């Protein structure tokens, strides 16, 4: 949940993205696709990274983030947390 919380801040969004944070989150989602907790927090981090940040929205989309979030929703359809952060 650290990146999720840090990404709420506009300056941190830039720092996290420049440090490869979006790719790291998407990689964690792929490596741990069976983990509800990882998927939930990853969706939350992506949500906060995309919030009011057009550049990050494009970066997330281009890196496969839309597909990763939809896949997480499908795999964990019984998880309110995944569904909440993904929507």
C-alpha positions as CSV (number, residue, x, y, z in Angstrom):
1,X,0.0,0.0,0.0
2,X,3.0,2.4,0.1
3,X,2.9,3.3,-3.6
4,X,-0.9,3.6,-3.4
5,X,-0.6,6.2,-0.6
6,X,2.4,8.0,-2.0
7,X,0.8,8.2,-5.5
8,X,-2.1,10.3,-4.1
9,X,0.3,13.3,-4.1
10,X,0.8,15.0,-7.5
11,X,4.6,15.5,-7.2
12,X,5.0,11.9,-6.1
13,X,3.0,10.7,-9.1
14,X,5.8,12.1,-11.3
15,X,8.6,10.7,-9.1
16,X,7.1,7.3,-9.0
17,X,6.5,7.2,-12.8
18,X,10.1,8.4,-13.5
19,X,11.4,5.7,-11.2
20,X,9.6,3.0,-13.2
21,X,6.8,2.6,-10.7
22,X,4.0,2.0,-13.3
23,X,6.0,-0.8,-14.9
24,X,6.8,-2.2,-11.4
25,X,3.1,-2.3,-10.4
26,X,2.1,-3.9,-13.6
27,X,4.8,-6.5,-13.3
28,X,3.7,-7.3,-9.7
29,X,0.2,-7.8,-11.0
30,X,1.4,-10.2,-13.6
31,X,3.7,-12.2,-11.2
32,X,1.1,-12.4,-8.5
33,X,-2.1,-12.6,-10.5
34,X,-3.6,-15.1,-8.0
35,X,-3.1,-12.8,-5.0
36,X,-6.2,-10.8,-4.3
37,X,-4.2,-8.5,-2.0
38,X,-1.5,-7.7,-4.6
39,X,-4.1,-7.1,-7.3
40,X,-6.2,-4.9,-5.0
41,X,-3.3,-2.7,-3.9
42,X,-1.9,-2.6,-7.4
43,X,-5.3,-1.4,-8.8
44,X,-5.3,1.3,-6.1
45,X,-1.8,2.4,-6.9
46,X,-2.7,2.7,-10.6
47,X,-5.8,4.6,-9.7
48,X,-3.9,7.1,-7.7
49,X,-1.1,7.4,-10.3
50,X,-3.7,8.1,-13.0
51,X,-5.7,10.6,-11.0
52,X,-5.7,14.0,-12.7
53,X,-2.5,13.1,-14.5
54,X,-3.0,12.8,-18.3
55,X,0.6,11.7,-18.9
56,X,0.3,8.8,-16.4
57,X,-3.0,7.8,-17.9
58,X,-1.4,7.4,-21.3
59,X,1.6,5.7,-19.9
60,X,-0.6,3.2,-18.0
61,X,-2.7,2.5,-21.0
62,X,0.4,2.1,-23.3
63,X,2.0,-0.3,-20.8
64,X,-1.0,-2.6,-20.8
65,X,-2.6,-1.3,-17.6
66,X,-6.1,-1.3,-18.9
67,X,-5.9,-5.0,-19.8
68,X,-4.2,-5.8,-16.4
69,X,-7.0,-4.1,-14.5
70,X,-9.7,-5.8,-16.4
71,X,-8.0,-9.1,-16.0
72,X,-7.7,-8.5,-12.2
73,X,-11.5,-7.7,-12.1
74,X,-12.3,-10.9,-14.0
75,X,-10.0,-13.1,-11.8
76,X,-11.2,-11.7,-8.5
77,X,-14.8,-10.9,-9.3
78,X,-15.7,-11.8,-5.7
79,X,-13.3,-9.2,-4.2
80,X,-15.0,-5.9,-3.3
81,X,-11.5,-4.3,-2.9
82,X,-10.3,-5.2,-6.3
83,X,-13.6,-4.1,-7.9
84,X,-13.6,-0.9,-5.9
85,X,-10.1,0.2,-6.9
86,X,-10.5,-1.1,-10.5
87,X,-13.6,0.9,-11.1
